[in-house]
């Protein structure tokens, strides 16, 4: 959480949403900015010293961009982000997935970034 909070500081807010799940809100940020932020976060998580713990964490990220004119409810946004995260996980570790169009549709899911 410390690494996540550091990455998000000044850009938005991070909230723990269960065991190892987090929700990050990035107001007034576009998809490309979000991808860049999460790609840097993944790199930092992979290089952080965790003391005795040798296994490095990986992240799977689902992005759902919401414009100020969007009619999506909070629950719909959460659902679309969770669907994108599941899509990222299905395609391997260290993946960022999102939608190629707005409003989001399941058929528009794409991998936006991957780090091997």
N, C-alpha and C positions, 0 to 999 in steps of 0.2 A: 504494500500500500504506500510505503514511503516513496518508492520510485515512481509510482503512478501519480501521486499527489505532486511530486516535483515536476513531472512532465506536463501536467495539466495546469499548474499554477500560472495565473495570469491569462489563461485561455478559456477556462471554464470550471466545471465542478465535477468531482468524482465521488461516487457513492457506492458503498459495499451493498450488494444485492443478494447476498446468500453466501454460501461456503467460499468459493473462489470466483464468484461472479461479481462484476462491477458494472455500473451504469455511469457513463461519462456524458455530460451535457456541455456542448461547445457552442454557446450562443454566437450568432453572427459569423459563423465559420462555414465555409463550403466543404464539399466532399474532398477536394484535393488537399486542403489544409488539414482535415481530419486524418486522411491517409498518411500524410507526412508526419503528423504528431504520433500516430500509433506505430508507424514504422520506426521512428526514433526510439519510442518506448520499448519496442521489441528488442532493438539493438542494445539499449541500456540494460534491460533485464538480463540479456545474454552475457553481459560483461561485468555485471555487479558481483562483488565478492560477498558470498553468503557464509563465510567462515567454514565450518565443518561440512556444510552441505555442498556436495560437488555437482549434483544434478541441476542444471540450469532450467529455469522455467521457460515455458513457451506461451504464446498468447494466440488466441483466435478471436478476431474482432468482427462484429457485424455493425455496419454503418447504415443508418437511416437518416437522410437529410430531410429536414422539414423547413419549408419556406414560411414566411410570415402570412402567406395567403392560404396555407394548407388547411383543409377541412378534417384532417386526421385527428382522432382523439389521442390522449396520452396512451391509452391501452393499445390502440392500433399502432402507434409509433413503437412502443415497447415490443409488440408482437412482430413487426417487420424487422426490427433490429435483432431480435432473437432468432428469427428465421435466417437472416443473413449470417449470424454467428454460427448457426448449425451448418449452413452451406460451407462456410470457411473451414470448420472442423472436418467435414466430409472430404475435403480436398487436401488434408494434411495439416501439419503443425505450422505455426507462424504464418498464418494467412489472414488477410483482411478482405472481407467480402462486403459488397454493397449492391446498389441497383444502378443499372445503366440508364434508367429513365425515371422521371418523376411525374405523377405519383408512383410509388413503388408497386411492383407486381412480382409475384414469385418467378414468373418467366423471365424477368429482367435481371435476375441475380447473376453477378459476375465476381470473379476474383480480381480485386483491385491492386493487391500487392502480396508478394510471397517472399519469404526469406528462408533460405535453406540453412 
